[in-house]
Amino acid sequence: MTRMDLPADFTGKVALVVGGGRGIGSAVVEQFARRGATVVVADTDRLPSHFNHYESTQVTGYADAQKLAARMTESGLRVTAAQADATDEDDIRRLYADLAEDAGRLDAVVNAFGVTHVCPVERMELAEFQQVVSGNLDGVFLSAKHALPLLRSSGGGAIVNFSSVSGRSGFAKVAHYCAAKFGVVGFTAALAQEVARDGIRVNAVCPGIVRSNMWRYLLSEFVRPGESEEECWERMRTMIPQREFQTPEDLAELVAYLAAATKVTGQAISVDGGMTAP
Ligand SMILES: NC(=O)c1ccc[n+]([C@@H]2O[C@H](COP(=O)([O-])OP(=O)(O)OC[C@H]3O[C@@H](n4cnc5c(N)ncnc54)[C@H](O)[C@@H]3O)[C@@H](O)[C@H]2O)c1
């Protein structure tokens, strides 16, 4: 299958990808950089230990962001890494202040971070519910709040938030994650209305199943006794009408489109092979 070649050229533009150190966000960083943008990739190594279970004992988001920036720079692209926890207002305030000082403008913000956890509601602790809701939603609010002045002074721009198939449909054992991702869709629509006259567009993307660290953790929870990992992946594949997993690049292409599509705002667009088709 050939890929759609979007006309979007971001030469002279500045993009920020929060949670871009690895997974889908890292493909978004590469997509913007290859289209000519100066990109800041922000991530954190300080996630609560609760979320470390989907990748050994150490969260390495910022270390990965630094490696990504070094690799992109070696290829002649303009990417720098910054340490920021999206749920920490001081970190986010500093991130945007540094961006204003160093780059002087901002054209696109992508909130690509997210955390998940599997647990039925009856066994879920309030702290777990709150951590998952806050880990997916607080940063969307904080990042947008502190991005707006710089986007406005740059003459407008785009915010793209990561929701999920779990922001369009309910799925068992991830009620907290669904609550947060439906929340991302609602926040996106409301903010889009609020800033439409400022030339700032706000949209959400809803991935289906991308085989990132997050899904490797989910698979370890969903695998049935006696089932191999490969068999479990095949079972997951049958949940997708197109029978094809999505890739980070599939999402990165949609993000680039939304960053450039001047008449599209307030939308939540799925890349899920038909999983949540109405
Ligand atoms: N993988 C999928 O199939 C899938 C499906 C639906 C939605 N999503 C959503 O897509 C987005 C990207 O997911 P992914 O699969 O690439 O996950 P991932 O776990 O591979 O990567 C997430 C990145 O976000 C960073 N991060 C997490 N919390 C952060 C915080 N508070 N501050 C800064 N950085 C933080 C992590 O360090 C990591 O680098 C998330 O919002 C996720 O919920 C993913």
The ligand as a Gaussian input file, in Angstrom:
#p B3LYP/6-31G(d) Opt

LIG

0 1
 N       -0.722000       2.160000      21.577000
 C       -1.999000       2.190000      21.275000
 O       -2.522000       1.265000      20.643000
 C       -2.876000       3.337000      21.702000
 C       -4.247000       3.191000      21.470000
 C       -5.081000       4.242000      21.825000
 C       -4.565000       5.399000      22.360000
 N       -3.226000       5.505000      22.576000
 C       -2.748000       6.765000      23.124000
 O       -1.717000       7.256000      22.274000
 C       -0.770000       8.002000      23.061000
 C        0.627000       7.426000      22.835000
 O        0.631000       6.059000      23.298000
 P        1.833000       5.051000      23.029000
 O        1.224000       3.766000      22.654000
 O        2.849000       5.670000      22.156000
 O        2.369000       4.897000      24.530000
 P        3.856000       4.672000      25.079000
 O        3.685000       4.220000      26.478000
 O        4.636000       3.831000      24.135000
 O        4.463000       6.152000      25.043000
 C        3.918000       7.154000      25.849000
 C        4.978000       8.205000      26.099000
 O        4.375000       9.211000      26.925000
 C        5.292000       9.529000      27.969000
 N        4.532000      10.031000      29.124000
 C        3.599000       9.376000      29.850000
 N        3.160000      10.169000      30.837000
 C        3.812000      11.355000      30.717000
 C        3.779000      12.562000      31.423000
 N        3.005000      12.737000      32.513000
 N        4.575000      13.577000      31.015000
 C        5.376000      13.425000      29.927000
 N        5.458000      12.297000      29.210000
 C        4.683000      11.267000      29.609000
 C        6.021000       8.216000      28.257000
 O        7.253000       8.424000      28.936000
 C        6.209000       7.668000      26.840000
 O        7.387000       8.168000      26.241000
 C       -1.257000       7.902000      24.513000
 O       -2.082000       9.006000      24.796000
 C       -2.110000       6.641000      24.495000
 O       -3.064000       6.657000      25.544000
 C       -2.357000       4.499000      22.261000

